[in-house]
Every structure is written in structure tokens, then in C-alpha cells.
Amino acid sequence: MTLNLRDAADAMRMVSDESIGYYNRADETFQWYGPYEREEEQEDEEDLVPLPSRYDINDYHIMEEFIDSLEDGQAKEWLGNSIRGRGAFRRFRGTCERFGLLDDWYAFQDEYYLNLARDWCDANNIPYENREEEMDDDDNADFDWNDEEQFRPREEVQKEVKVQKDPFRIVEMSERNMNLLSYLTDAYDRLMEEEREEHTDEMIGEDQFVYAVSDNGRFIAYVYGKYIEDTAVVKEMYVRKEYRHKGVGRSLLDHVRQENEKTAVRMERQNDSVKAFLKACGYGRIKAVEYTVE
């Protein structure tokens, strides 16, 4: 079962200075601890994924982002002034009400937390779906305490569930989440655990880069390379079999180009299909195992 993105967003709203949130991969639940309780817990650390802290989320920054999204005018000016000094959250909400922007603020806040949840899932290789139940007209109607019909039991109706699939996203890997690449490939599965850890360790360093592609939280591809002088040199790339010939590999190479002025490819393992792929991506062969943009 995949995690509902909205459940993750709701969990992030519950984060506070007094509680630390974790997602348990094993039983797919969110768990909460006080600042010092985790030291006494015995669960497998690999199963527990920490939620962003209150410092990481920064509600004040969300208000700034909302204000920046507004067109220039009196509302934007007043909201900018409202978040200065103590009592900022109360004044901000009151100013939104004054200018009829409260619904817009709530919608912006909801979308912000959904995006935050996407980034968190992508970075931690947590497969997700963006599921939302369709409410029927009765759910939207105001409840009338004097209407006896509203107290009668209603037949259970299977509500329509809308699932929104996000496009592929590219994640920059770091020492913190590099070990999660072991979830990615059957190639990793063929490696002994010791060799796998050694391979992952080789990818960590200031002069190296790793980008992974996330399909709704599940890693499906990665590219690994080193910076040699002023050039980003791709050393290794992998795409899961079911995602090949769908532009995933090309999107990774394009991302490396966007992030670096000079790029090249120098892979030890090659075959005719790899050479054809590199040529289709604009890399012309200049050495036996080196490619550069033509």
C-alpha cells in the first residue's frame, strides 16, 4: 500500500516543538515522541523516517510565500506589514479576512504542505499517491438539527476516490539518503550487502554528484558522476527496466547539463544501445569511453 500524500501533509501540520514525528515504513503509520523519548525506543531505526521539524517547515516563511504570490496592491502591502513583530499570525489572519483572502490563504497553505510532503517522500523513497475522496452533496450541505431526516441512517455509498499522479521528479542525493538507492535496482540486489555498501560509499564526496528520479516517491533511476576540473563527468547511470525508453535517462542527462556549464560521459560499461542512447542525447564520441556534447 502506498502512502496517501494528504496523510503525510496532515502529519506535518501536527509537528511542534514538543513532539517529533516519524513515519514507520514497517506498519505504514505515523508515530509521535517527545524530544527525549526516542532514545529509549527499540524499533529498527531503518524503518523510522523522521518528519521535517518545526524549524524546517517554518510557518512564517509560508506566510511570506503567500504574500509574494499576490499582485501588488493594498492587500499585499497590508499583509506584509501584518507579519512584522509579535502577534504576526493573528494579525495576518485578520488582514486576510479584511481583504477576503482567507479561502485563498487556506488553499495556498494546503498546496504548500502537499508540496512539502512530496519533497519529503521523494527524498526518502516513500511511494505515495495523491488520493482525495469526492464528497457528495449531502456532505457539503449544512446540518439542520431540526430536520429528522438528517438523523436517519443513510445507506453506505462507495465514494469516488480521485488519484492524481505526479510527473517524474529529480532528487539530488546526499550522504543522508544515499543508502536508499539500494531500494532502486535489481542490479543492487545482485550485489552482496558488503559490496553494495562499498558501492554506495564511493558515491559520497564533495567532488561527486548523484541525482535520482522519483516516480511518486519511488526511485526509478539514478545518475552518478564526478567533477573533474571544471567538467561534470557522468560515470554511471541506471534506469529500471520497466521505465526504459520513456525519456527517463534523457531527463537525467539534461538535468546534469542544466546544473553544469560543461559535461561529459565516461562510462566503463557500454554496449551498442548505450552508445546509441548517448548519441541521441547529443553526446559525440571522442574517445573509446568518453563522450562530450557536440
N, C-alpha and C positions, 0 to 999 in steps of 0.2 A: 504494500500500500504506500502511496506517495503522500507527502505532507501537503495539507491544504495551505497555500500561501497566506490566506487570510487568518488562519490559526496562528501562524508564525508572527504576522503583523500584530495580532491582538496580544500575543505573549510579550512582544517588545514594548507595548504600551504599559505593561504591568511592571516593567523593570523600575527599580527605585534604588535609592542609596542604602536602604535597609535590606534589600533582597537581591540575590544573584540568581539569574535564570540559566537553566541548561536544557538542551534537548537530548533525550536519551534515544540513541539510534536503535537499541535493542527492543524496547517496547513502544517506541514512537510516541512518547509523552514528554510534556514539559515538566520540569521539576524546579522547585524553588528552595533556596537555602539562605540562611543568614550569613553575614560576612565571614564567620569563623566555623560554620557547621561543616563545610566541605572537607576540612582537614580530618574529620572523624569518619567520613563516609568510606565505604569499602567497594563501591561499584567500580567496574572496569573503566579506567579513565578514557580509553579509546571510544567507548560508547557515549560519553558525555561531551556534548558540544556546547560551549558557553555562548549565551546570547550577548549581543552588544551591551555594554554598560550604559548607565545613565549619562556618563560623560561622553561616550561615543555617539549617543543619539542626539543629545543637545536640543531640547525643545525650543530654546531661544533662537537657535540657528534656523529651525523650521519656520518660525515667525518671520525672520529676516528674508528667507527664501520666498515666502508668500508675498511679502511687501514688494520685493524686487520683481515679482511676476505681474504686478499691477501696472496699468498705464499711468503715466504722470498725471497728477491732479491732486485735488484737495484730500481725497481719501488716502492716497499713498503718503502724502505729507503728514497727515494727522496720525496715521498708523506708525510711521517712522518715529514720530515724537513720543508716541504712547509707550514704546518699549524701552525708553530710557529711564534708568533709576529703579528704585524699589516699587513693587506692585505692578510690574510690567505686564504680567499675564492677565491680571484683572482689567487693567486699562485697555489692553489690546482687544480683549473680548468685547468690552463695552463700545469701543470705537468701531469694531466690525458690525455690531448691532446698529449703531448710529447710521452707518452708510449702507445698510442692507447687504453686508458681505459675509454674514455668519455662515450661511449654507456653503458659500464659495470656500471659506476657510476650512470647514469640516471636510469638504471634498478634496481640497488640496492636501490636508493633513492625512487623510486616508490613503491617497495615492503616494504620498511621501513614505509612509510606513510600508506600503506594499513594495515600493522600490527598494527600501532598506532590507526587507525580508528577502527579496530576490538576490540582492548582492550577498547577503549572508548565506543563503542556500548555495549559490554558485561557488562561493569561496570555500565551502565546507563539504561539497559533493553530496548534497542532500536533495534527492529528486523531489520535485514538487509539482502541484497542479494549482491553477488559479480557479477554484470552484466557488460558485455562488448560486444559492437556491433562488429560484424565481418565486416571488411572493404573489399569492392570488389576491383578488380584490378584497376578500374578507379580511385578509391580514392587514391591508392598508386602511381599512375602514376604522373610524373612531368607535371605541367600545361604549355602548349605551347600557348603563346599569338598570334602566327601566324596561329594556327590551328582553322579554323572557326567551325569545328565540335565540338570543346570543348565549344563553346558559344551557341550551340543549346540546348534547354531544354530537359532534359532526363526524361523518364518515371519514376514515383515513384516506387521504388523497396523496398519491405519489407525486411530489412536487418535481418540476423540471429543474435539473441541475445544469447550469451553464459552465463549461470548462473552457477557459481561454488559454491557448498555447502561446507561449512567448517565443520570439525568434531566438536563434542561437546567440549566445553572449560569450565574449572573450574575457578570460580572467587572468590577471597577472599572478603567477605563483610566487610564493616566498618560502623561507625556511619553516614558517609556521604551518603551512598547509601542503608542503611538497609531498609528504608521505601519503597524501590522499590520492596521488596518481596511481597507487597500487590498486585502487578500485577500478581503474580505467580499462586496462588492456588484458587480453588473453596472452599477450606477449609477456606481461609481467607474471601471469600465472605460471608460465613455463619456467620462470627463473626460481631458483631456490631462494628461501627467505633471506638468507645471508647475502646472496648476490643482489637481490632486489634492494635491500637497504644500502648496499655499497653503490649501486647504480643511482639511487635517489640522492645519496650524499654527494656524488660527483656533480650534480646539477646545481648545488648550492654554492654561491660565491658572488662577490661584488662584480666580477668581470663576466658574469654569465646571466642569461635570461631564459625564462620558461613561461610560455603562455599556454593556457588550456582553453578548450571550447566547451561550454556548458549548454546542454540541452535540458532546459527546465531543471537545473540543479544537478544533472548527471554529467560527469566528464566524458566526452566522446572523442577527444583528440588533444594532442599537445605538440608544441614545437620547442626545441631546446637548442641553445646556441651560446657562443662566446663572443665577447668583444675583443677583437684583435686590432690593436692600434685604434683607428677611427672607423672601423667597419664591424657591423654586426653580422657574424658568420653563423648560419644555421648548420648545426651538426646532426640533428636527429629530428624526425617528425613521425608521428603515428596517428592514424585515424581508424577507429573501429570499423570492422568490415561492413557492417550494415549502413554506415554513413559515408562510404566512399563513393566517388563520382557524383557528389551532391554539392560541390563547391566549398566543403569544409576546409580542406587543405589549402586551397587558394586563399580563403579568408584569413588563415593564419599567416601565410607569407605576406599578404597585403598589409596585415597589421604590423608585422615586423618592419616593413618598408615605411609605413606611416610614422612609426616611432623612431626611425633612424635614417639619417641622410644617406649613408652608404650601407649596402647589404650585399651579402654573397652567400652561397650554399656550398658546403664542403662535407659531403656525407660519405662514410665508409661503406655503407651497404647500399648498393644500387642495382637496378635491373632496367630493362628497356622501358617498362611502364613508368618508373620513377624519372628516367631521363626525359621521356615524352611529356610527363606532367610538368617538370621544371621548365622545359622549353615553352610549353603552353602558357606558363606563368610569366614569361618574359626573360627567363634566365638562359643566356647563351653559354655553351661550353667553351671554356678557355684552357682547362687542364683536365687530366683524367678524372679527378674527383672534385673539381671546383667550378662553380657557376657564378656568374655575375650578371647584373641587369644590362641588357644590350642598349 
